[in-house]
Amino acid sequence: MTSASRVDVGDGMVATVIAGSADRVLWIHGYALDSRIWTELWAKLPAWSHVGLDLPGHGASAPMRAGLDIVTLARQIGRLAIEANVRHLVGLSFGGMMALQVAIEYPSAFASLVLGAPGLGGGPHDRHAQARNLELSRVYRSRGPGPWLTELWMKSPPDIFTGASAYPELWRRLRGIVDEHTWAELGGAIGMHPLTRHQQTPEQMRSIAAAGLVIVGDDDMDAFKRCAELIRRSLRSCRCVRLPATGHLGLLERSAAVAPMLDTHFRTARPVTNAAALAEAWAMTSRRNGHGRQG
């Protein structure tokens, strides 16, 4: 695998890029993390070309703009991905919800879609995670950013990091990344809400042509297991894999088991004609400019 480089991909976003002999894969991380979470998994997938995006307000990317919503961000990411000749999408947790929205916005543009423990807009929510998000906002407003927010975010419940705690090196890496998160999005009145409130419907998901693979841990929170099953039922082509003795961050906790699944999924997914996908992307953007939310 070649060395990684940091690339400004536009719209204030920065990506970690690794060239390989096979097609490009776009990776979208979870909340308060960044593209560094994928290092170990990428090492087990050396043939593929990897583009690890840092979402706005995360990693090396610019701060999140006030009021940025998931549809707008998904359209930005989708255009960037298509222009970069990306053929496969992977997302983890909130990044899974984000990758799903990219596929909804550009339903014929990608050959495959892999979602690890994805959230689902308008779907089931873990009450402990909701409570923790509110607590993070309160603490940020009273004390500002600092290691106390890392402690709070990685504390159980919710069981976001519980499975990862069984892997000391993974835990250390994740903690280091969360420690560097600015938490600036918590300074606004509504925080991350515009990126999570949009409803992702079965009708929208049925439009996606990409081959779907949903991976969820047996020990994950019930809400995410339910989201995984709802997505599996709604996508045209999708299978769901349950990883035994695995928590919420299963793609990272069980990278040795996950990598062969992803390699096979990427290789067997139908090809896409990227010129047609690019034309579709710009046509859809033109139709949507000046219009509201699309059904």
C-alpha positions in Angstrom: 0.0 0.0 0.0 1.4 3.4 -0.9 1.8 6.2 1.6 -1.1 8.5 2.5 -1.5 12.1 1.3 -3.8 14.8 2.5 -5.8 16.4 -0.2 -8.2 19.4 -0.2 -11.2 18.0 -2.0 -13.3 21.2 -2.0 -16.1 22.7 0.0 -13.7 23.0 2.9 -13.2 19.3 3.2 -9.9 17.4 3.4 -9.4 13.8 2.6 -6.7 11.2 3.3 -5.9 9.5 0.0 -4.0 6.2 -0.6 -3.6 5.0 -4.2 -4.0 1.4 -5.1 -4.5 -0.8 -8.2 -8.2 -1.3 -7.8 -11.2 1.2 -7.7 -11.6 4.1 -5.4 -13.5 3.6 -2.1 -14.9 6.6 -0.2 -14.9 6.2 3.6 -17.0 8.3 6.0 -16.3 8.2 9.7 -18.6 8.6 12.7 -19.2 11.6 14.9 -16.3 13.2 16.7 -13.8 11.0 14.8 -12.0 11.5 11.5 -10.4 9.5 8.6 -7.6 8.2 10.8 -9.9 5.6 12.2 -9.6 3.6 9.0 -5.8 3.0 9.0 -5.8 -0.6 10.3 -8.7 -1.6 7.9 -7.0 0.0 4.9 -3.8 -1.9 5.6 -5.8 -5.1 5.2 -7.2 -3.9 1.9 -4.0 -2.9 0.1 -5.3 -3.4 -3.5 -8.0 -0.7 -3.2 -7.6 3.0 -3.6 -8.9 4.7 -0.4 -10.3 8.2 0.0 -11.0 8.9 3.7 -13.1 12.0 4.1 -12.9 14.3 7.1 -16.5 15.6 7.5 -16.9 19.4 8.2 -15.9 20.3 11.7 -13.8 17.0 12.0 -10.2 16.3 11.5 -8.4 18.6 9.1 -11.6 19.9 7.4 -13.0 23.4 7.9 -15.6 24.1 10.6 -19.2 23.1 10.0 -21.2 26.0 8.6 -24.2 27.0 10.7 -27.4 25.3 9.6 -25.7 22.8 7.3 -28.1 20.0 6.6 -27.5 16.4 5.6 -29.1 16.7 2.1 -26.8 19.7 1.2 -23.7 17.9 2.6 -24.6 14.6 0.9 -24.9 16.4 -2.4 -21.5 18.1 -1.9 -19.9 14.8 -1.0 -21.6 12.9 -3.8 -20.3 15.4 -6.4 -16.8 15.3 -5.1 -16.9 11.5 -5.0 -18.2 11.2 -8.6 -15.6 13.7 -9.9 -12.9 11.6 -8.1 -14.2 8.5 -9.9 -15.2 6.8 -6.6 -17.1 3.5 -7.1 -17.8 2.4 -3.6 -19.1 4.1 -0.4 -18.4 3.0 3.2 -19.8 4.7 6.3 -19.7 3.9 10.0 -22.4 5.0 12.5 -23.3 8.6 11.7 -21.0 8.2 8.7 -23.3 5.3 7.7 -26.3 7.6 7.7 -24.3 10.1 5.7 -23.2 7.5 3.1 -26.8 6.4 2.8 -27.9 9.9 2.0 -25.2 10.3 -0.6 -26.5 7.1 -2.3 -30.1 8.5 -2.0 -29.0 11.7 -3.7 -27.1 9.9 -6.5 -28.8 6.5 -6.7 -27.1 5.3 -9.8 -23.6 6.6 -9.2 -22.0 3.9 -7.1 -21.4 0.2 -7.5 -21.6 -0.7 -3.8 -22.7 0.8 -0.4 -21.3 -0.6 2.9 -22.9 0.6 6.1 -21.4 -0.3 9.5 -23.9 0.1 12.4 -25.7 2.9 10.5 -28.0 5.4 11.9 -31.2 6.0 9.9 -32.9 9.4 9.6 -36.3 9.2 11.0 -35.6 5.6 12.3 -35.0 4.2 15.7 -32.8 6.1 18.1 -30.9 5.0 21.2 -32.3 7.0 24.1 -29.0 7.0 25.9 -27.2 8.4 22.9 -29.8 11.2 22.6 -29.4 12.1 26.2 -25.6 12.1 25.9 -25.8 14.5 23.0 -27.8 16.9 25.0 -25.4 16.5 27.9 -22.4 17.2 25.7 -24.1 20.5 24.6 -24.8 21.6 28.2 -21.2 20.8 29.3 -19.7 22.6 26.3 -21.7 25.7 27.0 -20.8 25.7 30.7 -17.1 24.6 30.5 -16.1 24.8 26.8 -14.0 22.2 25.0 -11.6 19.9 26.8 -10.9 16.4 27.8 -14.0 16.3 29.9 -16.0 16.1 26.7 -13.9 13.1 25.5 -14.6 11.4 28.8 -18.3 12.1 28.5 -18.6 11.0 24.9 -16.8 7.7 25.4 -18.5 6.8 28.6 -21.2 4.1 28.7 -24.1 4.2 28.3 -24.6 4.7 25.4 -22.5 1.7 24.3 -20.8 3.4 21.3 -17.3 2.7 22.5 -18.0 -0.3 24.8 -16.9 -2.9 22.3 -13.8 -1.0 21.3 -12.7 -0.9 25.0 -11.8 -4.6 24.7 -9.0 -3.6 22.3 -6.5 -1.4 24.1 -4.7 -0.2 21.0 -7.9 0.7 19.2 -9.2 2.4 22.3 -6.0 4.5 22.6 -6.2 5.6 18.9 -9.9 6.5 19.2 -9.4 8.4 22.4 -6.6 10.4 20.8 -8.8 11.3 17.8 -11.7 12.3 20.0 -9.4 14.4 22.2 -8.5 16.5 19.1 -12.2 17.1 18.2 -13.0 20.8 18.6 -16.7 20.3 19.5 -17.4 23.7 17.9 -20.7 22.4 16.5 -22.0 22.3 20.1 -21.7 26.1 20.3 -24.8 26.7 18.2 -28.3 26.5 19.4 -29.1 23.2 17.6 -25.7 21.5 17.3 -25.7 18.4 15.0 -29.5 18.3 14.8 -29.7 19.5 11.1 -27.5 16.6 10.1 -29.6 13.9 11.8 -33.3 15.1 11.6 -33.9 14.5 7.9 -36.1 11.4 7.3 -34.6 8.7 5.1 -37.6 6.8 3.7 -38.0 3.3 2.3 -39.1 4.8 -1.0 -35.9 6.8 -1.2 -33.7 3.8 -0.4 -35.5 1.7 -3.0 -34.1 4.0 -5.7 -30.5 3.1 -4.9 -28.9 0.8 -7.5 -25.8 0.1 -5.5 -25.3 -3.4 -3.9 -25.8 -2.9 -0.2 -23.9 -4.6 2.7 -24.9 -3.7 6.3 -22.6 -4.9 9.1 -23.7 -4.7 12.7 -22.4 -6.2 15.9 -24.4 -8.7 17.9 -23.6 -6.6 21.0 -24.5 -3.3 19.4 -27.3 -1.1 20.7 -30.8 -2.4 19.8 -31.7 0.8 17.9 -28.8 0.3 15.5 -29.7 -3.4 14.9 -33.2 -2.2 14.1 -31.9 0.5 11.7 -29.8 -2.2 10.0 -32.8 -4.4 9.4 -34.9 -1.5 8.1 -32.2 -0.6 5.6 -31.7 -4.2 4.5 -35.4 -4.5 3.8 -35.6 -1.2 1.9 -32.6 -1.4 -0.4 -33.1 -3.2 -3.7 -30.1 -5.4 -3.2 -28.7 -5.8 0.3 -27.5 -8.4 2.8 -27.0 -7.9 6.5 -24.1 -9.5 8.4 -24.1 -9.8 12.2 -20.7 -10.0 13.8 -20.6 -12.1 17.0 -19.2 -10.7 20.2 -18.9 -7.3 18.6 -20.1 -3.8 19.5 -21.0 -0.6 17.7 -17.7 0.0 16.0 -17.5 -3.4 14.5 -15.7 -2.3 11.3 -12.9 -1.2 13.6 -13.1 -3.8 16.3 -13.1 -6.8 13.9 -11.1 -5.4 11.0 -9.4 -8.8 10.3 -12.8 -10.4 9.8 -14.4 -7.4 8.0 -11.7 -6.8 5.4 -12.3 -10.0 3.4 -16.1 -9.3 3.4 -15.5 -5.8 2.0 -12.9 -7.0 -0.6 -15.4 -9.6 -1.9 -18.3 -7.1 -1.9 -16.3 -4.5 -3.8 -15.1 -7.0 -6.4 -18.6 -8.6 -7.0 -20.6 -5.3 -7.2 -21.7 -4.4 -10.6 -19.6 -1.8 -12.4 -20.9 1.8 -13.0 -20.2 4.1 -15.9 -18.8 7.1 -14.2 -19.3 9.5 -17.1 -23.0 8.7 -16.9 -22.9 9.1 -13.1 -21.3 12.5 -13.4 -23.9 13.6 -15.9 -26.6 12.4 -13.5 -25.0 14.2 -10.6 -25.0 17.6 -12.4 -28.5 17.1 -13.9 -29.9 16.3 -10.4 -28.1 19.3 -9.0 -29.6 21.6 -11.7 -33.1 20.3 -11.1 -32.8 20.8 -7.3 -31.2 24.3 -7.4 -33.7 26.7 -6.0 -36.1 24.0 -4.9 -36.8 22.6 -1.4 -36.3 19.1 0.0 -36.8 16.3 -2.4 -39.2 13.4 -1.6 
